[in-house]
Amino acid sequence: MQSEPVDSRVRKVKKIVIYAAKIAGLVVLVITIFAAGVGVGNGNLQFGTFQSTQNKDLPANLDYSSVESLYDTLRANYDGDLDQQKLLDGIKAGLTQASGDPYTVYLNAKDAEEFNNQLNGTFSGIGAELGQDANNNLIIVSPIAGFPAAKAGLRPKDVIVEIDGKSTAGLNTAEAVTKIRGPKDTNVTLRIVRDKQDLTFKITRQDIKIPSVKYEILQGNIGYLQITQFSDDTTALAQKAAQEFKAKGVKGVVVDLRGNPGGLLTAAVEISSLWLPKGETVLQERRGSLLVSTETANGNNILQGVPTAILINDGSASASEIMAGALKDHRAATLFGVKSFGKGSVQQIQRLAGGSELKVTIARWYRPSGENIDKKGIDPDKKVELSDDDIKNNRDPQKDAAINFLRK
């Protein structure tokens, strides 16, 4: 956790079949859900071309003579078989990794196809979004409810130190996703560090299709809308739910964004628009001090004025934080749960030759309040914890608190 990034003029996100689960990196999966069943914090994805002057002092072309010299030495001395395409992909991957940004990633043709499959919520793996923390540790951004990772007991911010007995040191999220994903009904073993605990999980991979939206009307005439990721079908499904809620005169709406690693920026803006007057700011994108674009509500505000509570947790990232932040800042919703993940950057997909892609950070997004939440997250208005005992006994005090708030 996969979805969203591009210049506002080219923000028409193409229909794609994918973050494989948000290359889904967790938000750092640097690639949003991945076919590994792991995602890359897709985040805010856009497709197109963005021209920047931020690095104008760099030369137009790099001097590759030292790279060529290294290649010659490797070819002449290496005891083993070298693959030309893998060497080229390695150079490209290293070039992007040198940016130091976990969300800027080169995807070879195979990884690009998986990434695109994931954005549509279809992939084979364990069902978790991957990312990296501030120390470049590989982490679980969000296990997807109902799928192998969540069922096995993985949690947001679990640090993955080994995959099938091999250290994850030096792996980026895309590489980790490739190692974790695999054929249905095969197993992958993850060694996890959680706080001071050293844990091992053996997880059976499954084919995973994630419905991006579920909704129902609860007792007391409260609408419940769960969004698991922001995909190309999310807007239509959420609008359908909103129309039903409105037609039945719900007293309030609970929006569940817990464990939602992000997705398409356009979807986050369109769904936020269900509550906001036309023209209200949903977010701003900035490159340094330069304002790149402002995303505003589109006027399809079916639920404007309906009391709303949004559930967030430390697995709520990227596009889900955009929605939560916009509705909080405009006083259109009250937030319940715990602090969100904290991914405040926007990525754009650049199509390259041979089916490969570059996923590159093009801007930072800012809430209507002017705040960027990168590495900080969003604090709920009402903090409600969910304990291990709650999970074990199928209790949900966060959801219960939101429902009780709306029933008053």
C-alpha positions as CSV (number, residue, x, y, z in Angstrom):
1,M,0.0,0.0,0.0
2,Q,-2.3,0.5,-4.0
3,S,-2.4,5.2,-5.6
4,E,-1.7,8.5,-7.0
5,P,0.7,11.0,-8.5
6,V,1.1,13.5,-11.4
7,D,0.8,17.1,-12.5
8,S,-2.8,18.2,-12.1
9,R,-3.1,18.8,-15.8
10,V,-2.3,15.2,-16.5
11,R,-4.0,13.8,-13.4
12,K,-6.2,11.5,-15.5
13,V,-5.2,8.2,-14.0
14,K,-5.4,5.5,-16.6
15,K,-7.3,2.4,-15.8
16,I,-4.8,-0.2,-14.9
17,V,-5.0,-3.6,-13.7
18,I,-2.5,-3.9,-11.0
19,Y,0.0,-2.3,-5.4
20,A,-0.2,-5.8,-6.8
21,A,-0.9,-4.4,-3.5
22,K,0.2,-1.2,-3.3
23,I,3.9,-1.8,-4.8
24,A,1.6,-0.7,-2.4
25,G,5.7,0.4,-0.6
26,L,4.3,1.3,2.4
27,V,4.1,4.1,2.1
28,V,7.2,3.4,1.6
29,L,6.8,0.2,0.1
30,V,7.9,2.7,-2.1
31,I,5.9,1.1,-4.5
32,T,1.9,1.2,-2.9
33,I,0.0,-2.7,-2.4
34,F,2.3,-5.0,-4.2
35,A,1.6,-8.2,-6.0
36,A,3.5,-9.7,-3.2
37,G,0.4,-9.2,-1.3
38,V,2.5,-6.5,0.1
39,G,2.2,-3.0,-0.8
40,V,3.9,0.0,-1.2
41,G,2.2,2.8,0.3
42,N,1.0,3.8,-2.9
43,G,0.2,7.0,-1.6
44,N,-0.8,9.7,-4.0
45,L,-0.2,8.4,-7.5
46,Q,-0.5,10.3,-10.7
47,F,0.4,9.4,-14.2
48,G,2.1,11.7,-16.7
49,T,5.1,14.0,-17.0
50,F,6.2,16.7,-14.6
51,Q,8.9,19.1,-15.5
52,S,11.0,20.3,-12.6
53,T,13.7,22.9,-12.2
54,Q,14.6,21.9,-8.7
55,N,17.7,20.0,-9.9
56,K,18.7,22.4,-12.7
57,D,22.3,22.6,-11.4
58,L,22.9,18.9,-12.2
59,P,24.5,18.2,-15.6
60,A,22.2,17.3,-18.5
61,N,24.1,14.0,-18.9
62,L,26.0,11.9,-16.4
63,D,29.6,10.7,-17.1
64,Y,29.2,6.9,-17.2
65,S,32.9,6.2,-17.9
66,S,33.4,4.9,-14.3
67,V,30.3,2.7,-14.7
68,E,31.6,1.3,-17.9
69,S,35.0,0.6,-16.3
70,L,33.3,-1.2,-13.5
71,Y,31.3,-3.3,-16.0
72,D,34.4,-4.2,-17.9
73,T,36.1,-5.3,-14.7
74,L,33.1,-7.3,-13.6
75,R,32.7,-9.0,-16.9
76,A,36.3,-9.9,-17.1
77,N,36.7,-11.3,-13.6
78,Y,33.3,-12.5,-12.3
79,D,33.2,-16.3,-11.8
80,G,29.6,-16.9,-12.8
81,D,27.0,-16.1,-15.4
82,L,25.9,-12.4,-15.8
83,D,22.6,-11.3,-17.3
84,Q,22.8,-8.2,-19.3
85,Q,19.2,-7.1,-18.6
86,K,19.6,-7.7,-14.9
87,L,22.8,-5.6,-14.9
88,L,20.9,-2.7,-16.7
89,D,18.0,-3.0,-14.3
90,G,20.5,-2.9,-11.4
91,I,22.1,0.3,-12.6
92,K,18.7,1.9,-12.9
93,A,17.5,0.7,-9.6
94,G,20.7,2.0,-7.9
95,L,20.3,5.4,-9.6
96,T,16.9,5.9,-8.1
97,Q,17.9,4.4,-4.7
98,A,20.7,7.0,-4.5
99,S,18.0,9.7,-4.2
100,G,17.6,8.6,-0.6
101,D,13.8,8.7,-1.0
102,P,12.1,5.3,-0.2
103,Y,9.2,6.3,-2.5
104,T,11.3,6.9,-5.6
105,V,11.7,3.6,-7.3
106,Y,12.6,2.0,-10.6
107,L,10.3,-0.8,-11.6
108,N,11.4,-3.3,-14.3
109,A,8.7,-4.5,-16.7
110,K,7.6,-7.4,-14.4
111,D,7.5,-5.3,-11.2
112,A,5.6,-2.5,-13.2
113,E,3.0,-5.0,-14.3
114,E,2.5,-6.2,-10.7
115,F,2.3,-2.7,-9.4
116,N,-0.4,-1.9,-11.9
117,N,-2.3,-5.0,-11.0
118,Q,-2.2,-4.1,-7.4
119,L,-3.7,-0.7,-7.9
120,N,-6.8,-2.6,-9.1
121,G,-6.7,-4.5,-5.8
122,T,-5.8,-7.9,-7.4
123,F,-2.6,-9.7,-6.5
124,S,-1.1,-12.9,-5.2
125,G,0.7,-12.8,-1.8
126,I,0.1,-12.3,1.9
127,G,-2.0,-9.1,1.7
128,A,0.1,-6.4,3.4
129,E,1.5,-3.0,2.5
130,L,5.2,-2.7,2.9
131,G,7.3,0.4,3.5
132,Q,10.4,1.7,5.2
133,D,10.7,3.7,8.4
134,A,12.9,6.7,9.1
135,N,15.8,4.3,9.8
136,N,15.3,2.5,6.4
137,N,14.0,-0.6,8.2
138,L,11.6,-2.6,6.1
139,I,8.2,-2.5,7.8
140,I,4.6,-3.5,7.5
141,V,2.6,-0.5,6.7
142,S,-0.7,-2.1,6.9
143,P,-1.9,-5.7,6.9
144,I,-5.2,-6.0,4.9
145,A,-8.1,-7.2,7.0
146,G,-9.3,-10.7,6.2
147,F,-6.2,-11.8,4.4
148,P,-3.2,-14.0,5.3
149,A,-0.9,-11.3,6.9
150,A,-3.7,-10.0,9.1
151,K,-4.9,-13.5,10.0
152,A,-1.3,-14.5,11.0
153,G,-1.1,-11.5,13.4
154,L,1.1,-9.0,11.6
155,R,0.6,-5.4,12.6
156,P,1.4,-1.9,11.3
157,K,5.0,-0.9,11.9
158,D,6.3,-4.4,12.5
159,V,9.9,-4.5,11.3
160,I,10.8,-7.3,8.9
161,V,14.3,-8.4,9.6
162,E,14.3,-11.7,7.7
163,I,12.4,-13.2,4.8
164,D,12.7,-17.0,4.6
165,G,15.8,-16.9,6.9
166,K,17.6,-14.2,4.9
167,S,18.3,-10.7,6.2
168,T,16.4,-7.8,4.8
169,A,19.4,-5.4,5.3
170,G,19.9,-3.4,2.2
171,L,16.6,-4.5,0.6
172,N,14.3,-1.8,-0.8
173,T,10.5,-2.4,-0.7
174,A,10.3,-3.6,-4.3
175,E,12.9,-6.2,-3.7
176,A,11.2,-7.3,-0.5
177,V,7.9,-7.6,-2.3
178,T,9.4,-9.8,-4.9
179,K,10.8,-12.1,-2.2
180,I,7.5,-12.2,-0.2
181,R,5.1,-12.8,-3.1
182,G,4.8,-16.2,-4.8
183,P,2.5,-18.9,-6.0
184,K,-0.8,-19.5,-4.2
185,D,-0.7,-22.0,-1.4
186,T,3.1,-21.7,-0.9
187,N,4.6,-20.4,2.4
188,V,6.8,-17.5,3.3
189,T,8.4,-17.1,6.7
190,L,8.9,-13.6,8.1
191,R,11.0,-12.8,11.2
192,I,9.5,-9.7,12.8
193,V,10.7,-7.3,15.5
194,R,7.9,-5.7,17.4
195,D,8.9,-3.4,20.2
196,K,11.3,-5.7,22.0
197,Q,9.8,-8.9,20.8
198,D,11.5,-11.2,18.3
199,L,8.6,-13.0,16.4
200,T,8.4,-15.5,13.5
201,F,5.4,-15.9,11.3
202,K,4.9,-18.6,8.7
203,I,2.3,-17.3,6.2
204,T,0.6,-19.1,3.3
205,R,0.2,-17.0,0.2
206,Q,-3.2,-16.6,-1.4
207,D,-4.7,-15.0,-4.5
208,I,-6.1,-11.8,-3.2
209,K,-8.8,-9.6,-4.5
210,I,-9.5,-6.6,-2.3
211,P,-12.9,-4.9,-2.5
212,S,-12.1,-1.3,-2.0
213,V,-15.5,-0.3,-0.5
214,K,-17.9,-2.1,1.9
215,Y,-20.9,-0.4,3.4
216,E,-24.0,-1.1,5.5
217,I,-26.6,0.7,7.6
218,L,-26.1,-0.2,11.3
219,Q,-28.7,-0.2,14.1
220,G,-29.7,3.3,15.0
221,N,-29.7,4.3,11.3
222,I,-25.9,4.9,11.2
223,G,-24.2,4.4,7.8
224,Y,-20.9,2.5,7.9
225,L,-18.5,3.0,5.0
226,Q,-15.2,1.0,5.0
227,I,-12.6,2.0,2.4
228,T,-9.7,-0.4,2.3
229,Q,-7.7,1.4,-0.4
230,F,-8.3,4.1,-3.0
231,S,-8.6,2.3,-6.4
232,D,-10.1,3.1,-9.8
233,D,-13.5,1.7,-8.6
234,T,-13.5,3.4,-5.2
235,T,-15.2,6.6,-6.2
236,A,-18.2,4.9,-7.9
237,L,-18.7,2.5,-5.0
238,A,-18.5,5.2,-2.4
239,Q,-20.9,7.4,-4.3
240,K,-23.4,4.5,-4.5
241,A,-23.1,4.1,-0.7
242,A,-23.5,7.9,-0.1
243,Q,-26.7,7.9,-2.3
244,E,-28.2,5.0,-0.3
245,F,-27.3,6.7,3.0
246,K,-28.9,9.9,1.9
247,A,-32.0,8.2,0.5
248,K,-32.5,6.4,3.8
249,G,-31.9,9.5,5.9
250,V,-29.1,8.1,8.0
251,K,-28.4,9.9,11.3
252,G,-24.7,9.9,10.8
253,V,-21.9,8.1,8.9
254,V,-18.8,6.2,10.1
255,V,-16.0,6.1,7.6
256,D,-13.5,3.4,8.4
257,L,-10.0,4.2,7.0
258,R,-8.1,1.9,9.4
259,G,-5.4,-0.1,7.6
260,N,-6.0,1.9,4.4
261,P,-2.5,2.4,2.9
262,G,-3.6,4.9,0.3
263,G,-4.0,4.7,-3.5
264,L,-5.2,7.1,-6.2
265,L,-5.1,10.8,-5.3
266,T,-8.0,11.5,-7.6
267,A,-10.2,9.0,-5.6
268,A,-9.2,10.6,-2.3
269,V,-10.2,14.1,-3.7
270,E,-13.5,12.8,-5.2
271,I,-14.6,11.0,-2.1
272,S,-13.7,13.9,0.2
273,S,-15.9,15.9,-2.1
274,L,-18.9,14.0,-0.9
275,W,-18.8,16.0,2.3
276,L,-17.3,19.4,1.1
277,P,-18.8,22.4,-0.7
278,K,-17.6,22.9,-4.3
279,G,-14.3,24.7,-4.4
280,E,-13.1,23.9,-0.9
281,T,-9.4,22.9,-0.7
282,V,-8.7,19.2,-0.2
283,L,-5.0,19.5,-0.4
284,Q,-2.1,21.5,-2.0
285,E,1.0,20.1,-3.7
286,R,4.3,21.9,-3.2
287,R,7.8,21.4,-4.5
288,G,9.9,23.2,-2.0
289,S,8.3,26.6,-1.7
290,L,6.7,26.4,-5.1
291,L,2.9,25.7,-5.2
292,V,2.4,23.1,-7.9
293,S,-1.4,22.6,-7.7
294,T,-4.4,22.9,-5.4
295,E,-7.0,20.1,-5.4
296,T,-10.5,21.2,-4.6
297,A,-13.9,19.6,-3.9
298,N,-15.9,18.9,-7.1
299,G,-19.4,19.8,-5.9
300,N,-20.8,16.3,-5.6
301,N,-21.4,16.8,-1.9
302,I,-24.2,14.3,-1.3
303,L,-23.3,14.0,2.4
304,Q,-22.5,17.6,3.2
305,G,-23.9,18.4,6.7
306,V,-24.4,14.7,7.7
307,P,-22.6,14.1,11.0
308,T,-19.5,12.0,10.3
309,A,-16.9,10.1,12.2
310,I,-13.7,8.8,10.6
311,L,-11.7,5.9,12.1
312,I,-7.9,6.0,11.6
313,N,-5.0,4.1,13.0
314,D,-1.2,3.7,12.4
315,G,-2.0,1.8,9.2
316,S,-3.9,4.7,7.7
317,A,-1.5,6.3,5.2
318,S,-1.2,8.6,2.2
319,A,-4.5,9.0,0.4
320,S,-6.5,8.0,3.5
321,E,-4.6,10.7,5.4
322,I,-5.5,13.2,2.7
323,M,-9.2,12.5,3.2
324,A,-9.0,12.4,7.0
325,G,-7.0,15.6,7.1
326,A,-9.3,17.5,4.7
327,L,-12.5,16.6,6.5
328,K,-11.0,17.3,9.9
329,D,-9.7,20.7,8.8
330,H,-13.0,21.7,7.3
331,R,-14.9,20.4,10.4
332,A,-16.8,18.0,8.3
333,A,-15.8,15.0,10.4
334,T,-14.5,14.0,13.8
335,L,-11.5,11.6,13.9
336,F,-11.5,8.6,16.2
337,G,-8.7,6.0,16.9
338,V,-4.9,6.6,17.0
339,K,-2.4,8.7,15.1
340,S,-2.1,7.9,11.4
341,F,1.0,6.6,9.6
342,G,2.4,9.9,8.2
343,K,3.1,9.9,4.5
344,G,3.0,13.3,3.0
345,S,4.6,13.0,-0.4
346,V,3.2,12.6,-3.9
347,Q,4.5,10.1,-6.5
348,Q,4.1,10.1,-10.2
349,I,4.5,7.2,-12.6
350,Q,6.7,7.7,-15.6
351,R,6.3,5.1,-18.4
352,L,9.7,3.9,-19.7
353,A,10.8,1.8,-22.6
354,G,10.3,-1.9,-22.6
355,G,7.4,-1.8,-20.1
356,S,9.4,-0.5,-17.1
357,E,8.4,2.5,-15.0
358,L,9.8,5.1,-12.7
359,K,7.8,5.9,-9.6
360,V,9.2,9.2,-8.5
361,T,8.3,11.7,-5.7
362,I,7.3,14.9,-7.4
363,A,5.9,17.0,-4.5
364,R,4.8,17.1,-0.9
365,W,1.1,17.5,-0.1
366,Y,-0.3,19.8,2.5
367,R,-3.6,19.8,4.4
368,P,-6.1,22.7,4.0
369,S,-4.6,23.9,7.3
370,G,-1.2,24.2,5.6
371,E,0.4,21.3,7.5
372,N,2.5,18.6,5.9
373,I,2.1,15.3,7.9
374,D,5.1,13.4,6.5
375,K,6.6,11.3,9.4
376,K,4.2,13.0,11.8
377,G,0.8,11.6,11.0
378,I,-2.6,13.0,12.0
379,D,-3.8,12.9,15.6
380,P,-7.4,11.9,16.1
381,D,-9.9,14.2,17.8
382,K,-10.9,11.4,20.1
383,K,-8.1,9.0,20.9
384,V,-9.3,5.4,21.4
385,E,-6.9,2.5,21.6
386,L,-7.5,-1.1,20.3
387,S,-5.8,-3.6,22.6
388,D,-4.6,-7.1,21.9
389,D,-7.4,-8.3,24.2
390,D,-10.0,-6.4,22.2
391,I,-8.8,-8.0,19.0
392,K,-8.7,-11.5,20.6
393,N,-12.3,-11.1,21.8
394,N,-13.6,-9.5,18.6
395,R,-14.3,-6.1,20.3
396,D,-14.0,-2.8,18.5
397,P,-14.0,0.1,21.0
398,Q,-12.9,2.5,18.3
399,K,-15.9,1.8,16.1
400,D,-18.2,1.7,19.1
401,A,-17.0,5.1,20.2
402,A,-17.7,6.6,16.8
403,I,-21.2,5.1,16.6
404,N,-22.1,6.3,20.2
405,F,-20.8,9.7,19.3
406,L,-23.1,9.9,16.3
407,R,-26.1,8.5,18.1
408,K,-26.1,11.4,20.7
